[in-house]
C-alpha cells in the first residue's frame, strides 16, 4: 500500500514536471486548432501579363499560385482535393509541411473523384505545396502550386513584421503542352505569383509592393521551379534576416543574396530606411529580365497592406 507521503511526493513531482514542460515549450498542443482546407483542381486559362496574354493553366481553386494556407505550429489540417469530372487530367496534392505516407496520400486523383487526408503541421516555416501527378514537371509548370505558412507557436520566435507578402517564383512556358521543353529547361519567362513583371509598376499593367520607411517587411518566398534556382536579392538593400525554410532556428543576418532551390522556400526580412523603390529580384538575371522582378516601393503615404498576394490591374474584377 502506498503511503500518504509517497502519494503527495508523486503529486508534487507531477505538477512540477508539467510546469517545467510549459516553461521549456514542451507542453502538448492543447491550444492547437483544426483547419478544414478544401481545394478544387481547375483547368482554365488565366491572364499572366499586362498585355492580356493567357496561359492554359492547371490550378488549385482557379488561381496561380493556389490560395495561401496559414496555420500555427501544432495545428491539424484536414485536407480535401476534388478533381471535377469536367477536367481532362488526374491531379494530386503534395504538402511539404506534412509528414505523411506518400503512396497513400499523394496519389493521383482521377476526374470526378476526391481524396482527403489529415496531417499535423509539426514544424514552423514557409513551405511549398504542389500537384504530384505525373508528369509532375508539367503539373507544376502549368500552375499547380502554392504556399503554406506555419507560424511558430511561440509568437516571439520571430520579430514582429509590419507588412507581409508571399512571392512564389515559377517558370513560364509558352507551350505548356511541350513537356520536353520543360525537361530541356527551355523556359520563356519567369513569374512571381503567376505573373510576368506582376509587381513592376514601370511595366504596363504591373502593380507594386507597398511599405513605409522604417517598417519591417517580411517576404515569404517559395521557388516552385520546376527547374531553375532563385538567387533572391533586394536591389538597394540588404536582407536584415533570412530564415531557411522560414524556421526561426535557421537564422542568418545581413545577407545580400540567398539561393532558394526548386521546391524550397525561405523567409526574408528587410527594413527599408528611406523612401524609394527597391526591386526584389532573382539575381539569376536570365530570370529577372524575363519577368521575376517585384518592386517594393517605400513611401510615407503607403496604405495598410492586408493581402499577402496583392492584386494587379489585369486581375481586378471587370466593372459592371
NORCOR-V493280 format. One line per field, one symbol per residue. ss: DSSP state (H for helix, E for strand, L for the rest). psi: psi as a letter, one per 40 degrees, with the letter a starting at -180 (. if undefined). burial: b if it has 16 or more other ideal C-beta (glycine too) atoms within 10 Angstrom, else e. Layout:
ss->???
psi->???
burial->???
This chain:
ss->LLLHHHHHHHHHHHHHHHHHHHHLLLLLLLLLLEEEEEEEEEEEEEELLLLLLEEEEEEELLELLLLLEEEELLLEEEEEEEELLLLLLLELLEELLLLLLHHHHLLLELLLEEEEEEEELLLLEEEEEELLLLLHHHHHHLLLEEEEEEELLLLLLLLLLLEEEEEEEEEELLLLLLHHHHHLLLLLEEEELLELLLELLLLLLLLLEEELLLLEEEEEEEEEELLLLEEEEELLLLEEEEEELLLLLLEEEEELEEEELLLLEEEEEEELLLLEEEEEEELLHHHHLLLLEEEEEELLLLLLLLLLLLLLHHHLLLLL
psi->hhiddddddddddddddddddddefeiifdeiihhhhhihhhhiiiheieeehihgihihfeihiiihhhaiheihhhhhhhgieeieiiiihhheeigihddddeiihiheiiiiiiihgdhiahiiiiheiihddddddeegiaihhgiidheediihidihihhhhiihhdgeegdddddefgieihihfeihfdfgeeiheiaihiiiheihhhhhhhhebediihghhhheihhdihhheehdeghihfhdhhhhiheaiihhhhhhdiiahghhihegddddefeghhhhhhidehiihehdgiiideeiiii.
burial->eeeeeeeeeeeeeeeeeeeeeeeeeeeeeeeeeeeeeebbbbbeebbbbbeeeebebbbbeebbbbbbbbbbbbbebebebbbeeebebbbbbbbbbbeeeeeebbbbbeeeeebebebbbebbbbbbbbbbbeeeebbbbbbbbbbbbbbbbeeebbeebebbbbbbbbbbbeebeeeebbeeeebebbbbbbbbbbbbeebebbbbbbbbeebbbbbbbbbbbbebbbbbbbeebebbbbbbbbbbeeeeeebebbebebbbbbbbbbbbeeeebbbbbbbbeebbebbbbbbbbbeeebeebeebbbebebbeeeee
